[in-house]
Amino acid sequence: MSREILEAMHALAREKGIEPEKLMMALEDALLSAYKKQPGSAKYARVEMDRDTADFRVIELIIPERLEAHLIVETIDEGTTIDPETGEMREPEEPEIDPRKFEEYRDQIEERDVTPDDFGRIAAQTAKQVILQRIREAERDMMYEEYRDRVGELITGIVQQSDSRYTLVQLRERVEALLPKSEQVEGERYDHSQRIKAVIKEVSPSTKGPAIIVSRRDPELIKKLFELEVPEIADRLVEIANVAREPGYRSKIAVVSHADGVDPVGACVGPRGSRVRMVVSELRGEKIDIIPFNDEPARFVAKALSPARVREVLVDDDAKQATVIVPDDQLSLAIGREGQNARLAARLTGWRVDIRSETEFAAEEAEHAYEEEEVQGRCAAILSNGRRCPNAALPGSRYCGLEMHQALAAIDSDKIADLTPAAPAGAAAEAVPDAAAETVPDVGAQSVPDAGAQPVPDAAAQPVPDAAAEAADDVPAGDEASAAGESPPTGDAPATGAPTSEPVGTAAQAGSEPDEPSGREAASELAQAQLDTEEATLADGGEHARVQAAPEAAEGQAT
Protein backbone atom coordinates (compact mmCIF):
# COMPACT_ATOMS: atom_id res chain seq x y z
CA MET A 1 0.00 0.00 0.00
CA SER A 2 1.49 3.31 -1.07
CA ARG A 3 2.42 6.22 1.16
CA GLU A 4 -0.28 8.30 -0.57
CA ILE A 5 -2.96 6.12 0.99
CA LEU A 6 -1.23 6.48 4.37
CA GLU A 7 -1.27 10.26 4.04
CA ALA A 8 -4.92 10.14 3.03
CA MET A 9 -5.71 8.20 6.17
CA HIS A 10 -3.96 10.79 8.32
CA ALA A 11 -5.91 13.56 6.60
CA LEU A 12 -9.17 11.67 7.18
CA ALA A 13 -8.25 11.23 10.84
CA ARG A 14 -7.69 14.97 11.20
CA GLU A 15 -10.96 15.80 9.45
CA LYS A 16 -13.07 13.44 11.54
CA GLY A 17 -11.22 14.17 14.75
CA ILE A 18 -10.19 10.54 15.09
CA GLU A 19 -6.85 9.29 16.32
CA PRO A 20 -4.74 7.88 13.43
CA GLU A 21 -3.99 4.73 15.42
CA LYS A 22 -7.68 3.89 15.57
CA LEU A 23 -7.91 4.20 11.80
CA MET A 24 -4.88 1.97 11.37
CA MET A 25 -6.42 -0.69 13.57
CA ALA A 26 -9.70 -0.35 11.70
CA LEU A 27 -7.84 -0.83 8.42
CA GLU A 28 -6.13 -3.93 9.74
CA ASP A 29 -9.50 -5.40 10.72
CA ALA A 30 -10.89 -4.51 7.30
CA LEU A 31 -8.06 -6.22 5.47
CA LEU A 32 -8.43 -9.29 7.67
CA SER A 33 -12.14 -9.42 6.86
CA ALA A 34 -11.32 -9.15 3.14
CA TYR A 35 -8.79 -11.97 3.41
CA LYS A 36 -11.38 -14.19 5.14
CA LYS A 37 -13.63 -13.84 2.08
CA GLN A 38 -11.10 -15.42 -0.23
CA PRO A 39 -11.30 -19.15 -0.89
CA GLY A 40 -8.81 -21.25 1.01
CA SER A 41 -8.10 -18.58 3.61
CA ALA A 42 -6.61 -19.63 6.93
CA LYS A 43 -8.94 -20.26 9.86
CA TYR A 44 -6.92 -18.15 12.26
CA ALA A 45 -4.95 -15.20 10.94
CA ARG A 46 -4.00 -11.64 11.69
CA VAL A 47 -2.91 -8.61 9.65
CA GLU A 48 0.13 -6.50 10.50
CA MET A 49 0.60 -3.06 8.93
CA ASP A 50 3.73 -0.98 9.01
CA ARG A 51 2.87 2.43 10.49
CA ASP A 52 5.56 4.19 8.44
CA THR A 53 5.28 2.59 5.00
CA ALA A 54 1.67 1.30 5.16
CA ASP A 55 2.87 -2.11 3.95
CA PHE A 56 0.89 -5.02 5.35
CA ARG A 57 1.14 -8.75 5.52
CA VAL A 58 -1.27 -11.55 6.46
CA ILE A 59 0.03 -14.06 9.00
CA GLU A 60 -1.61 -17.42 9.56
CA LEU A 61 -1.70 -18.66 13.14
CA ILE A 62 -1.31 -22.39 13.65
CA ILE A 63 -2.72 -23.07 17.11
CA PRO A 64 -2.34 -26.46 18.81
CA GLU A 65 -5.62 -28.13 19.59
CA ARG A 66 -4.88 -28.16 23.32
CA LEU A 67 -4.63 -24.33 23.33
CA GLU A 68 -7.49 -23.58 20.98
CA ALA A 69 -10.16 -23.66 23.68
CA HIS A 70 -8.14 -21.23 25.85
CA LEU A 71 -7.36 -18.68 23.13
CA ILE A 72 -10.64 -18.42 21.26
CA VAL A 73 -13.15 -15.76 22.31
CA GLU A 74 -16.69 -17.13 22.39
CA THR A 75 -19.07 -15.36 20.00
CA ILE A 76 -22.82 -15.59 19.59
CA ASP A 77 -23.78 -17.01 16.21
CA GLU A 78 -26.54 -14.65 15.05
CA GLY A 79 -26.33 -15.56 11.38
CA THR A 80 -26.47 -12.94 8.67
CA THR A 81 -27.62 -9.49 9.90
CA ILE A 82 -28.34 -6.12 8.31
CA ASP A 83 -26.48 -2.94 9.25
CA PRO A 84 -29.19 -0.47 10.48
CA GLU A 85 -27.21 2.51 9.19
CA THR A 86 -26.18 1.37 5.72
CA GLY A 87 -28.66 -1.46 5.08
CA GLU A 88 -25.83 -3.76 4.05
CA MET A 89 -25.61 -7.47 4.84
CA ARG A 90 -23.37 -8.53 7.68
CA GLU A 91 -21.85 -11.99 7.78
CA PRO A 92 -21.60 -13.78 11.12
CA GLU A 93 -18.40 -13.04 12.96
CA GLU A 94 -15.53 -15.51 12.69
CA PRO A 95 -13.97 -16.91 15.86
CA GLU A 96 -11.46 -14.45 17.25
CA ILE A 97 -8.33 -14.90 19.34
CA ASP A 98 -8.06 -13.16 22.68
CA PRO A 99 -5.10 -10.73 22.28
CA ARG A 100 -4.04 -10.98 25.94
CA LYS A 101 -3.96 -14.78 25.92
CA PHE A 102 -2.23 -14.74 22.52
CA GLU A 103 0.73 -12.85 23.99
CA GLU A 104 0.84 -15.34 26.87
CA TYR A 105 1.04 -18.42 24.61
CA ARG A 106 2.75 -16.79 21.63
CA ASP A 107 5.88 -18.93 21.92
CA GLN A 108 3.72 -22.05 21.49
CA ILE A 109 1.92 -20.76 18.37
CA GLU A 110 3.43 -21.18 14.92
CA GLU A 111 3.15 -18.22 12.49
CA ARG A 112 3.28 -18.31 8.68
CA ASP A 113 3.11 -15.49 6.11
CA VAL A 114 0.14 -16.05 3.76
CA THR A 115 -0.18 -12.59 2.22
CA PRO A 116 -2.19 -12.90 -1.06
CA ASP A 117 -0.89 -11.29 -4.23
CA ASP A 118 -4.18 -9.53 -5.01
CA PHE A 119 -7.32 -9.23 -2.93
CA GLY A 120 -9.53 -8.63 -5.93
CA ARG A 121 -12.60 -6.43 -6.31
CA ILE A 122 -14.66 -8.13 -3.54
CA ALA A 123 -11.82 -7.85 -1.04
CA ALA A 124 -11.37 -4.13 -1.83
CA GLN A 125 -15.09 -3.44 -1.47
CA THR A 126 -15.20 -5.25 1.85
CA ALA A 127 -12.23 -3.28 3.11
CA LYS A 128 -13.95 -0.04 2.12
CA GLN A 129 -17.13 -0.92 3.99
CA VAL A 130 -15.27 -1.93 7.13
CA ILE A 131 -13.24 1.27 7.10
CA LEU A 132 -16.38 3.42 6.79
CA GLN A 133 -18.08 1.47 9.54
CA ARG A 134 -15.13 1.84 11.87
CA ILE A 135 -14.98 5.55 11.16
CA ARG A 136 -18.62 5.92 12.16
CA GLU A 137 -18.08 3.84 15.28
CA ALA A 138 -15.07 5.95 16.20
CA GLU A 139 -17.12 9.12 15.81
CA ARG A 140 -19.88 7.72 18.01
CA ASP A 141 -17.40 6.71 20.67
CA MET A 142 -15.84 10.16 20.63
CA MET A 143 -19.21 11.86 21.03
CA TYR A 144 -20.16 9.52 23.84
CA GLU A 145 -16.89 10.20 25.66
CA GLU A 146 -17.45 13.92 25.22
CA TYR A 147 -20.98 14.05 26.64
CA ARG A 148 -21.11 11.25 29.21
CA ASP A 149 -19.25 13.40 31.75
CA ARG A 150 -21.45 16.44 31.08
CA VAL A 151 -24.60 15.21 32.79
CA GLY A 152 -26.15 18.14 34.65
CA GLU A 153 -24.55 20.79 32.45
CA LEU A 154 -26.48 23.57 30.74
CA ILE A 155 -26.59 23.33 26.96
CA THR A 156 -28.06 25.52 24.24
CA GLY A 157 -29.63 23.97 21.17
CA ILE A 158 -31.81 24.71 18.18
CA VAL A 159 -35.16 22.99 17.78
CA GLN A 160 -35.17 20.83 14.65
CA GLN A 161 -38.44 18.97 15.04
CA SER A 162 -41.25 18.85 17.59
CA ASP A 163 -44.27 16.59 17.91
CA SER A 164 -46.46 15.11 20.61
CA ARG A 165 -43.83 12.56 21.66
CA TYR A 166 -40.56 14.46 21.78
CA THR A 167 -38.63 17.48 20.53
CA LEU A 168 -35.38 17.04 18.58
CA VAL A 169 -32.70 19.59 19.51
CA GLN A 170 -29.47 20.02 17.57
CA LEU A 171 -26.51 20.72 19.85
CA ARG A 172 -23.87 20.97 17.13
CA GLU A 173 -23.13 19.43 13.77
CA ARG A 174 -24.12 15.76 13.73
CA VAL A 175 -24.94 15.84 17.46
CA GLU A 176 -28.60 15.86 18.42
CA ALA A 177 -30.46 15.52 21.71
CA LEU A 178 -33.98 14.45 22.60
CA LEU A 179 -36.33 16.48 24.78
CA PRO A 180 -39.04 13.93 25.73
CA LYS A 181 -42.57 14.95 26.62
CA SER A 182 -41.94 13.92 30.23
CA GLU A 183 -39.10 16.45 30.49
CA GLN A 184 -41.00 19.35 28.92
CA VAL A 185 -42.71 22.08 30.93
CA GLU A 186 -46.47 22.00 30.68
CA GLY A 187 -47.77 24.78 28.45
CA GLU A 188 -44.48 25.45 26.63
CA ARG A 189 -44.27 25.29 22.83
CA TYR A 190 -41.08 24.71 20.88
CA ASP A 191 -41.06 26.10 17.36
CA HIS A 192 -38.71 25.13 14.56
CA SER A 193 -35.33 26.95 14.65
CA GLN A 194 -36.08 28.26 18.15
CA ARG A 195 -33.08 28.43 20.48
CA ILE A 196 -33.68 26.89 23.92
CA LYS A 197 -31.64 26.08 27.02
CA ALA A 198 -31.81 22.77 28.87
CA VAL A 199 -29.71 20.53 31.11
CA ILE A 200 -28.31 17.16 30.10
CA LYS A 201 -30.26 14.53 32.01
CA GLU A 202 -28.85 11.28 30.63
CA VAL A 203 -26.28 10.03 28.12
CA SER A 204 -26.22 6.43 26.91
CA PRO A 205 -24.43 4.70 24.01
CA SER A 206 -26.34 3.41 20.98
CA THR A 207 -25.70 2.16 17.46
CA LYS A 208 -26.48 5.58 16.02
CA GLY A 209 -24.35 7.53 18.43
CA PRO A 210 -24.84 8.64 22.01
CA ALA A 211 -28.46 9.01 23.06
CA ILE A 212 -28.51 12.40 24.82
CA ILE A 213 -31.63 13.20 26.86
CA VAL A 214 -32.13 16.82 27.94
CA SER A 215 -34.66 18.32 30.36
CA ARG A 216 -36.34 21.64 31.09
CA ARG A 217 -38.16 20.39 34.21
CA ASP A 218 -35.11 19.46 36.27
CA PRO A 219 -34.41 21.79 39.25
CA GLU A 220 -30.78 21.79 38.15
CA LEU A 221 -31.84 24.06 35.27
CA ILE A 222 -32.54 26.91 37.70
CA LYS A 223 -29.14 26.47 39.36
CA LYS A 224 -27.34 26.62 36.03
CA LEU A 225 -29.32 29.64 34.82
CA PHE A 226 -28.47 31.58 37.99
CA GLU A 227 -24.85 30.50 37.68
CA LEU A 228 -24.87 31.91 34.16
CA GLU A 229 -26.39 35.24 35.22
CA VAL A 230 -24.84 35.78 38.69
CA PRO A 231 -21.02 36.13 38.80
CA GLU A 232 -20.97 35.61 42.58
CA ILE A 233 -22.40 32.11 42.10
CA ALA A 234 -19.93 31.32 39.32
CA ASP A 235 -17.08 32.47 41.60
CA ARG A 236 -18.42 30.35 44.50
CA LEU A 237 -18.98 33.41 46.71
CA VAL A 238 -22.70 32.60 46.82
CA GLU A 239 -24.08 29.08 46.75
CA ILE A 240 -27.55 27.79 45.94
CA ALA A 241 -28.13 25.38 48.84
CA ASN A 242 -31.38 23.86 47.62
CA VAL A 243 -34.09 24.23 44.99
CA ALA A 244 -37.78 23.34 45.17
CA ARG A 245 -39.67 23.67 41.91
CA GLU A 246 -43.06 23.13 40.35
CA PRO A 247 -42.17 23.68 36.68
CA GLY A 248 -44.05 26.43 34.93
CA TYR A 249 -45.62 27.83 38.12
CA ARG A 250 -43.29 28.63 41.01
CA SER A 251 -39.83 27.86 42.36
CA LYS A 252 -38.06 28.54 45.65
CA ILE A 253 -34.28 28.61 46.00
CA ALA A 254 -32.25 28.84 49.22
CA VAL A 255 -29.01 30.80 48.90
CA VAL A 256 -26.10 31.20 51.32
CA SER A 257 -23.07 33.49 51.22
CA HIS A 258 -19.51 32.27 51.79
CA ALA A 259 -17.96 35.75 51.82
CA ASP A 260 -18.33 38.56 54.34
CA GLY A 261 -20.27 41.54 53.09
CA VAL A 262 -21.96 39.68 50.23
CA ASP A 263 -25.74 39.63 50.37
CA PRO A 264 -26.80 36.34 48.73
CA VAL A 265 -30.36 37.46 48.01
CA GLY A 266 -29.31 40.81 46.61
CA ALA A 267 -26.65 39.20 44.43
CA CYS A 268 -29.22 36.88 42.85
CA VAL A 269 -31.80 39.62 42.36
CA GLY A 270 -29.31 42.01 40.78
CA PRO A 271 -29.61 45.77 40.18
CA ARG A 272 -33.31 46.55 39.85
CA GLY A 273 -34.00 42.85 39.49
CA SER A 274 -32.08 42.53 36.22
CA ARG A 275 -30.46 39.18 36.99
CA VAL A 276 -33.50 37.34 38.24
CA ARG A 277 -35.52 38.86 35.40
CA MET A 278 -33.29 37.11 32.84
CA VAL A 279 -33.84 33.76 34.56
CA VAL A 280 -37.60 34.29 34.70
CA SER A 281 -37.60 35.20 31.01
CA GLU A 282 -35.80 31.97 30.08
CA LEU A 283 -38.29 30.00 32.20
CA ARG A 284 -41.13 31.82 30.41
CA GLY A 285 -42.66 33.64 33.37
CA GLU A 286 -42.15 31.10 36.15
CA LYS A 287 -42.18 32.84 39.56
CA ILE A 288 -39.04 32.53 41.68
CA ASP A 289 -38.73 33.12 45.46
CA ILE A 290 -35.16 33.66 46.69
CA ILE A 291 -34.82 32.61 50.36
CA PRO A 292 -31.77 33.19 52.61
CA PHE A 293 -30.59 29.87 54.02
CA ASN A 294 -30.50 29.55 57.83
CA ASP A 295 -29.13 26.78 60.04
CA GLU A 296 -31.96 27.32 62.54
CA PRO A 297 -34.95 25.28 61.31
CA ALA A 298 -37.55 27.66 62.77
CA ARG A 299 -36.14 30.71 60.98
CA PHE A 300 -35.55 28.79 57.76
CA VAL A 301 -39.14 27.49 57.68
CA ALA A 302 -40.50 30.97 58.41
CA LYS A 303 -38.52 32.47 55.52
CA ALA A 304 -39.42 29.60 53.20
CA LEU A 305 -43.12 30.48 53.47
CA SER A 306 -42.46 33.87 51.88
CA PRO A 307 -44.30 36.02 50.82
CA ALA A 308 -46.55 35.19 53.81
CA ARG A 309 -45.75 36.74 57.21
CA VAL A 310 -45.19 34.23 60.01
CA ARG A 311 -45.94 34.94 63.68
CA GLU A 312 -44.39 31.87 65.34
CA VAL A 313 -42.82 28.50 64.48
CA LEU A 314 -42.91 25.48 66.82
CA VAL A 315 -40.34 22.81 65.93
CA ASP A 316 -40.47 19.09 66.76
CA ASP A 317 -36.95 17.80 66.12
CA ASP A 318 -37.80 14.12 66.63
CA ALA A 319 -40.62 14.08 64.08
CA LYS A 320 -38.90 16.77 61.97
CA GLN A 321 -42.16 18.69 61.88
CA ALA A 322 -42.71 22.44 62.12
CA THR A 323 -46.02 23.97 63.23
CA VAL A 324 -46.32 27.48 61.81
CA ILE A 325 -48.68 30.08 63.30
CA VAL A 326 -49.62 32.91 60.95
CA PRO A 327 -52.04 35.84 61.29
CA ASP A 328 -55.58 35.06 60.21
CA ASP A 329 -55.29 37.25 57.12
CA GLN A 330 -52.07 35.47 56.03
CA LEU A 331 -53.35 31.88 56.21
CA SER A 332 -54.42 31.54 52.57
CA LEU A 333 -51.23 33.24 51.36
CA ALA A 334 -49.05 30.91 53.44
CA ILE A 335 -50.79 27.79 52.12
CA GLY A 336 -50.85 29.02 48.52
CA ARG A 337 -53.01 27.94 45.62
CA GLU A 338 -53.89 24.28 46.14
CA GLY A 339 -51.20 24.11 48.84
CA GLN A 340 -48.41 25.04 46.44
CA ASN A 341 -46.56 27.45 48.73
CA ALA A 342 -46.63 25.02 51.66
CA ARG A 343 -45.42 22.13 49.46
CA LEU A 344 -42.51 24.09 48.09
CA ALA A 345 -41.51 25.25 51.58
CA ALA A 346 -41.55 21.65 52.83
CA ARG A 347 -39.38 20.47 49.91
CA LEU A 348 -36.97 23.36 50.31
CA THR A 349 -36.44 22.90 54.05
CA GLY A 350 -36.86 19.14 54.28
CA TRP A 351 -39.34 19.57 57.16
CA ARG A 352 -43.01 18.67 57.35
CA VAL A 353 -44.86 22.00 57.61
CA ASP A 354 -48.21 22.34 59.38
CA ILE A 355 -49.77 25.82 59.05
CA ARG A 356 -52.29 27.17 61.59
CA SER A 357 -53.97 30.54 61.96
CA GLU A 358 -53.70 32.37 65.30
CA THR A 359 -57.39 31.89 66.08
CA GLU A 360 -57.33 28.20 65.23
CA PHE A 361 -54.15 27.60 67.21
CA ALA A 362 -55.48 29.43 70.28
CA ALA A 363 -58.68 27.36 70.20
CA GLU A 364 -56.68 24.13 69.92
CA GLU A 365 -54.43 25.13 72.80
CA ALA A 366 -57.42 25.91 75.00
CA GLU A 367 -59.06 22.59 74.14
CA HIS A 368 -55.88 20.68 74.88
CA ALA A 369 -55.54 22.48 78.20
CA TYR A 370 -59.01 21.28 79.25
CA GLU A 371 -58.28 17.78 78.07
CA GLU A 372 -55.23 17.37 80.30
CA GLU A 373 -55.89 14.80 82.99
CA GLU A 374 -53.81 16.49 85.66
CA VAL A 375 -54.10 20.26 86.13
CA GLN A 376 -52.13 21.65 89.05
CA GLY A 377 -54.40 23.21 91.71
CA ARG A 378 -57.63 22.85 89.71
CA CYS A 379 -60.87 21.13 90.69
CA ALA A 380 -61.05 17.54 89.42
CA ALA A 381 -64.81 17.59 88.77
CA ILE A 382 -66.05 17.21 85.16
CA LEU A 383 -68.86 19.56 84.11
CA SER A 384 -71.89 18.65 82.02
CA ASN A 385 -70.20 20.00 78.85
CA GLY A 386 -67.40 17.48 79.28
CA ARG A 387 -64.76 20.00 80.35
CA ARG A 388 -62.94 20.24 83.65
CA CYS A 389 -64.18 22.60 86.37
CA PRO A 390 -62.18 25.85 86.15
CA ASN A 391 -62.40 26.61 89.91
CA ALA A 392 -59.41 26.19 92.19
CA ALA A 393 -59.42 23.17 94.49
CA LEU A 394 -59.61 23.64 98.26
CA PRO A 395 -56.39 23.15 100.22
CA GLY A 396 -55.87 19.44 100.85
CA SER A 397 -58.69 18.52 98.46
CA ARG A 398 -59.13 17.66 94.81
CA TYR A 399 -62.42 19.56 94.53
CA CYS A 400 -63.62 23.15 94.86
CA GLY A 401 -66.13 24.46 97.47
CA LEU A 402 -69.29 23.95 95.43
CA GLU A 403 -71.80 21.74 97.29
CA MET A 404 -72.20 19.28 94.41
CA HIS A 405 -68.43 18.95 94.01
CA GLN A 406 -68.01 18.48 97.78
CA ALA A 407 -70.50 15.62 97.52
CA LEU A 408 -68.09 14.04 95.02
CA ALA A 409 -65.34 14.54 97.56
CA ALA A 410 -67.36 12.63 100.15
CA ILE A 411 -67.56 9.67 97.76
CA ASP A 412 -63.80 9.69 97.25
CA SER A 413 -62.72 7.35 100.03
CA ASP A 414 -59.04 8.07 99.49
CA LYS A 415 -59.46 11.75 100.44
CA ILE A 416 -62.37 11.65 102.89
CA ALA A 417 -60.10 12.10 105.92
CA ASP A 418 -58.84 15.45 104.57
CA LEU A 419 -62.29 16.90 103.84
CA THR A 420 -65.05 18.54 105.98
CA PRO A 421 -68.24 16.72 104.95
CA ALA A 422 -71.78 18.02 105.47
CA ALA A 423 -72.79 17.40 109.16
CA PRO A 424 -76.00 17.50 111.30
CA ALA A 425 -77.04 20.67 113.07
CA GLY A 426 -75.62 19.53 116.40
CA ALA A 427 -72.25 18.82 114.88
CA ALA A 428 -72.30 22.22 113.21
CA ALA A 429 -72.87 23.78 116.59
CA GLU A 430 -69.81 22.00 117.91
CA ALA A 431 -67.74 23.55 115.18
CA VAL A 432 -68.07 27.01 116.76
CA PRO A 433 -67.36 26.49 120.49
CA ASP A 434 -65.15 29.53 120.70
CA ALA A 435 -67.93 31.88 119.64
CA ALA A 436 -70.29 30.50 122.29
CA ALA A 437 -67.62 30.68 124.95
CA GLU A 438 -66.97 34.32 124.20
CA THR A 439 -70.64 35.27 124.22
CA VAL A 440 -72.03 33.42 127.28
CA PRO A 441 -69.78 34.88 130.00
CA ASP A 442 -70.55 38.43 128.96
CA VAL A 443 -74.30 37.84 128.96
CA GLY A 444 -74.23 35.96 132.26
CA ALA A 445 -72.14 38.62 133.96
CA GLN A 446 -74.58 41.31 133.01
CA SER A 447 -77.88 39.45 133.53
CA VAL A 448 -77.48 37.25 136.63
CA PRO A 449 -76.25 39.79 139.22
CA ASP A 450 -79.00 42.25 138.30
CA ALA A 451 -81.61 39.52 138.71
CA GLY A 452 -80.54 39.03 142.35
CA ALA A 453 -81.49 42.62 143.34
CA GLN A 454 -84.95 42.67 141.90
CA PRO A 455 -87.42 40.28 140.34
CA VAL A 456 -86.32 39.04 136.94
CA PRO A 457 -88.60 40.53 134.33
CA ASP A 458 -89.70 38.56 131.35
CA ALA A 459 -87.75 40.82 128.99
CA ALA A 460 -84.54 40.15 130.89
CA ALA A 461 -85.05 36.42 130.71
CA GLN A 462 -85.45 36.26 126.96
CA PRO A 463 -81.86 36.80 125.80
CA VAL A 464 -80.50 34.32 128.32
CA PRO A 465 -81.85 31.08 126.76
CA ASP A 466 -80.00 31.81 123.52
CA ALA A 467 -76.70 32.12 125.26
CA ALA A 468 -77.51 29.07 127.31
CA ALA A 469 -78.29 27.12 124.18
CA GLU A 470 -74.88 27.95 122.79
CA ALA A 471 -73.25 26.62 125.92
CA ALA A 472 -75.47 23.54 126.06
CA ASP A 473 -73.11 21.40 124.04
CA ASP A 474 -70.23 22.31 126.34
CA VAL A 475 -71.99 20.66 129.30
CA PRO A 476 -70.56 17.24 130.21
CA ALA A 477 -72.54 14.12 129.40
CA GLY A 478 -73.67 13.74 133.01
CA ASP A 479 -75.32 17.17 133.07
CA GLU A 480 -77.33 16.75 129.89
CA ALA A 481 -80.56 16.47 131.87
CA SER A 482 -80.06 19.90 133.40
CA ALA A 483 -79.14 21.39 130.09
CA ALA A 484 -82.30 19.92 128.61
CA GLY A 485 -84.50 21.93 131.04
CA GLU A 486 -85.35 19.33 133.80
CA SER A 487 -86.39 20.75 137.24
CA PRO A 488 -83.89 20.66 140.10
CA PRO A 489 -84.47 18.20 142.97
CA THR A 490 -87.27 19.13 145.40
CA GLY A 491 -86.24 20.79 148.65
CA ASP A 492 -85.80 24.20 150.13
CA ALA A 493 -85.56 26.33 147.06
CA PRO A 494 -83.78 29.65 147.38
CA ALA A 495 -85.85 32.79 147.33
CA THR A 496 -86.33 34.66 144.18
CA GLY A 497 -83.49 37.06 143.59
CA ALA A 498 -81.15 35.28 146.04
CA PRO A 499 -77.66 34.35 144.86
CA THR A 500 -77.41 30.89 143.34
CA SER A 501 -74.56 28.47 142.91
CA GLU A 502 -76.16 26.50 140.07
CA PRO A 503 -74.70 26.69 136.55
CA VAL A 504 -75.78 29.61 134.48
CA GLY A 505 -77.39 27.36 131.96
CA THR A 506 -79.60 25.68 134.59
CA ALA A 507 -80.75 28.92 136.15
CA ALA A 508 -81.52 30.46 132.83
CA GLN A 509 -83.49 27.46 131.68
CA ALA A 510 -85.52 27.31 134.87
CA GLY A 511 -86.54 30.94 134.59
CA SER A 512 -87.55 30.74 130.93
CA GLU A 513 -91.10 30.90 129.87
CA PRO A 514 -92.82 27.76 128.57
CA ASP A 515 -93.45 29.13 125.06
CA GLU A 516 -89.76 29.82 124.33
CA PRO A 517 -87.88 27.22 122.21
CA SER A 518 -85.74 24.66 123.96
CA GLY A 519 -81.89 24.96 124.03
CA ARG A 520 -81.44 22.08 121.53
CA GLU A 521 -83.72 23.73 118.98
CA ALA A 522 -81.98 27.09 119.38
CA ALA A 523 -78.60 25.44 118.86
CA SER A 524 -79.89 23.69 115.74
CA GLU A 525 -81.14 26.98 114.28
CA LEU A 526 -77.84 28.68 115.00
CA ALA A 527 -75.88 25.82 113.41
CA GLN A 528 -78.11 25.91 110.31
CA ALA A 529 -77.59 29.66 109.97
CA GLN A 530 -73.86 29.12 110.30
CA LEU A 531 -73.89 26.38 107.62
CA ASP A 532 -75.85 28.59 105.20
CA THR A 533 -73.40 31.42 105.74
CA GLU A 534 -70.49 29.06 105.19
CA GLU A 535 -71.84 27.70 101.89
CA ALA A 536 -72.69 31.19 100.62
CA THR A 537 -69.21 32.53 101.24
CA LEU A 538 -67.17 29.43 100.40
CA ALA A 539 -66.72 30.06 96.67
CA ASP A 540 -65.91 33.76 97.15
CA GLY A 541 -63.96 34.00 100.36
CA GLY A 542 -62.53 30.51 100.77
CA GLU A 543 -61.70 28.92 104.12
CA HIS A 544 -60.69 32.21 105.74
CA ALA A 545 -64.06 33.84 105.01
CA ARG A 546 -65.88 30.83 106.49
CA VAL A 547 -64.02 31.03 109.81
CA GLN A 548 -64.58 34.77 110.12
CA ALA A 549 -68.30 34.43 109.45
CA ALA A 550 -68.88 32.07 112.40
CA PRO A 551 -68.11 34.48 115.30
CA GLU A 552 -70.13 37.25 113.71
CA ALA A 553 -73.18 34.98 113.38
CA ALA A 554 -72.90 33.81 116.97
CA GLU A 555 -72.52 37.32 118.35
CA GLY A 556 -75.54 38.56 116.42
CA GLN A 557 -77.65 35.70 117.78
CA ALA A 558 -76.58 36.36 121.36
CA THR A 559 -77.44 40.04 121.24
Secondary structure, 3 states (H helix, E strand, C coil): CCHHHHHHHHHHHHHHCCCHHHHHHHHHHHHHHHHHCCCCCCCCEEEEECCCCCCEEEEEEECCHHHHHHHEECCCCCCCEECCCCCCEECCCCCEECHHHHHHCHHHCEEEECCCCCCHHHHHHHHHHHHHHHHHHHHHHHHHHHHCCCCCCEEEEEEEEECCCEEEEEEECCEEEEEEHHHCCCCCCCCCCCEEEEEEEEEECCCCCCEEEEECCCCHHHHHHHHHHCHHHHCCCEEEEEEEEECCCEEEEEEEECCCCCCHHHHHHCHHHHHHHHHHHHCCCCEEEEEECCCCHHHHHHHHCCCCCCCEEEEECCCCEEEEEECHHHHHHHHCHHHHHHHHHHHHHCCEEEEEEHHHHHHHHHHHHHHCCCCCCECCCECCCCCECCCECCCCCCCCCCHHHHHHHHHCCCCHHHCCCCCCHHHHHHCCHHHHHHHHHHHHHHHHHHHHHCCCCHHHHCHHHHHHHHHHCCCCHHHHHHHCCCCCCCCCCCCCCCCCCCCHHHHHHHCCCCCCCCHHHHHHHHHHHHHHHHHHHHHHHHHHHHHHHHHHHHHHHHC
